[in-house]
Amino acid sequence: MRVFVTGASGHVGSALVPELLAAGHEVVGLARSDASAAKLTTAGAGVRRGDLRDLDVLREAAAESDGVVHLAFDHEAMVAGDLASAGDTDLAVVRAFGDALDGTGKPLVVTSGTGILVALGLDRTATEEDVVPGGYRIDSENEVIGFADRGIRSSVVRLPPSVHGPADKHGFVPTLIASARKAGRSGYLGDGANRWPAVHTVDAARLYRLALEKAPAGSRLHAVGDEGVPLREIAEVIGRHLDVPVQSVPQEQAAAHFGFLVRFAGMDNPASGVRTQQLLDWKPERPGLLADLDDGHYFETA
């Protein structure tokens, strides 16, 4: 397939591009900068210049492709706290792809997150069958699932809060580490028993390829390796590697300690990927989050 990929030069994209190329696919990646374009060229992918607000460019690139994987997100707006703007941009992109692929039977794989399921207030491990009616990022997910009725083989990959590995330079775990370095303590909220699911970047990339190749229309998929790692255990590994104390952060100090991550630091989000593994014959093979942290690459400094 000729596959158009947004976010192709980013964290997950840097693993997905070689995954797709190795499987015999042709890749064209969206690039908004010379540096991103050069990275894609070096990796053996084609380049389409533009960004997430260039909807005509996105429609044209999708129409020229045999399938689309949408990884990119307006993380700058999210980190700045403008969730509404980031969500609106994503929904506009999704709708542009829907217009381009309408009635073609081509695959469209879009990114969501297991974190959206916290809104349901579940007292159990979340599964792929759990659905939220609407909200931030949820509207995009639900729109994509609805594309199945428009002749698009659409699927959604829900990523965990931690997609970890050597390519993870700006995600939640590096942010926790940076906060611990700055504060001189590795922190968590409350008793730290709240759980984050996690997946290795390489395992996630393989799931995106499988979704592109064979996910049934209207599939919700969970890229989950670890179903739920307590935040205190993550903080303890960080504290050990940085040689700083591990402490519960008082609520009144949480914003200063965690920064933009404060809205996620107390999130309890255990999630299962069993149905995804069965549906696509996908099995996480790389190390889990705690083992990956203990490997030490997250703590290497210039």
C-alpha positions, 0 to 999 in steps of 0.5 A, spaced: 500 500 500 501 507 499 500 509 506 500 517 508 502 518 515 501 524 519 506 525 525 511 520 521 517 523 524 515 523 531 515 518 537 511 513 534 512 515 527 519 514 527 518 506 529 512 506 524 515 508 518 520 502 518 515 497 520 511 499 514 517 499 509 519 493 512 512 490 510 513 492 503 509 498 504 510 505 501 510 511 506 509 518 505 509 522 511 506 529 513 512 534 514 511 541 517 519 543 517 525 541 513 528 537 519 522 533 519 522 532 511 530 530 512 528 525 517 523 522 513 527 522 507 533 519 510 528 513 513 526 512 506 519 515 506 516 520 501 514 527 504 508 531 503 509 538 506 504 541 510 501 541 517 494 539 521 491 546 519 492 545 511 486 541 510 486 541 503 493 538 503 491 532 507 485 531 503 489 531 497 494 526 500 489 521 503 485 521 496 492 519 493 494 514 498 491 506 499 491 508 506 492 513 512 495 513 519 493 519 523 498 519 529 499 527 529 496 531 534 497 539 536 501 537 542 503 544 543 496 547 544 495 541 549 501 542 553 499 550 553 492 548 556 488 549 550 485 542 550 479 545 546 483 548 540 487 541 540 481 537 540 477 541 535 484 541 530 484 533 531 476 533 529 477 537 523 483 533 520 479 527 521 473 529 518 477 531 512 480 524 511 473 522 512 471 526 506 477 524 502 476 516 503 468 516 503 466 510 499 473 507 497 473 501 502 480 504 504 483 503 511 484 509 516 487 508 522 486 514 527 489 515 534 486 516 541 487 514 548 485 510 553 485 516 558 478 518 555 475 512 559 477 515 565 470 519 564 466 513 565 468 512 572 469 505 571 471 500 577 474 495 573 479 495 568 477 498 561 476 494 555 475 496 547 468 495 548 467 501 553 465 508 549 464 515 551 459 519 548 463 525 547 468 530 549 475 532 548 478 527 543 472 523 544 468 526 538 474 524 533 474 517 536 466 516 535 467 520 528 472 515 525 468 509 528 462 512 524 466 512 518 465 504 517 458 506 515 461 511 509 465 505 506 471 506 510 475 501 513 476 505 519 479 503 526 482 507 532 488 505 536 487 508 543 494 509 546 496 508 553 498 515 557 505 512 557 508 509 550 515 508 552 522 506 549 528 510 547 525 514 542 520 517 547 523 524 549 517 528 550 512 524 553 509 523 560 515 519 563 520 524 560 516 529 563 515 526 570 523 525 570 524 532 568 519 534 574 523 530 579 530 533 577 527 540 578 524 539 584 529 534 587 524 529 589 520 524 585 513 525 586 506 522 586 499 524 588 496 521 594 498 514 595 500 513 588 496 507 587 493 510 581 495 506 575 497 507 568 497 502 562 503 502 558 506 500 551 513 500 548 513 504 542 515 498 537 509 494 539 505 500 538 508 501 531 506 494 530 499 494 532 498 500 527 501 496 521 496 490 523 490 495 524 492 498 517 492 491 514 486 488 517 482 491 522 475 490 521 471 497 519 469 500 526 474 497 530 476 500 537 483 497 539 488 498 545 495 498 544 496 496 551 502 492 554 502 493 561 495 493 564 496 498 569 503 500 573 502 504 579 504 511 579 508 510 586 512 504 582 514 509 577 516 514 581 520 509 585 524 507 579 525 514 577 527 516 584 532 510 585 536 512 578 536 520 580 538 518 587 532 523 590 527 522 595 520 519 593 514 523 596 507 524 595 506 531 593 501 535 597 495 537 592 496 545 593 503 543 590 501 539 585 501 544 579 508 547 580 511 540 581 507 536 575 506 542 570 501 540 565 502 533 567 498 535 573 491 533 570 494 526 568 498 525 574 492 522 579 489 518 573 487 511 575 486 508 568 487 500 568 486 498 561 486 491 557 488 489 550 486 482 550 481 483 545 485 487 540 491 481 541 485 476 539 482 480 533 489 482 530 494 476 533 498 482 536 502 480 542 507 485 546 514 483 546 518 488 548 520 490 555 514 493 560 515 500 563 518 499 569 523 494 566 524 499 560 525 505 566 530 500 569 534 499 563 537 507 564 536 510 557 531 515 560 536 518 565 542 519 560 544 526 559 548 530 555 
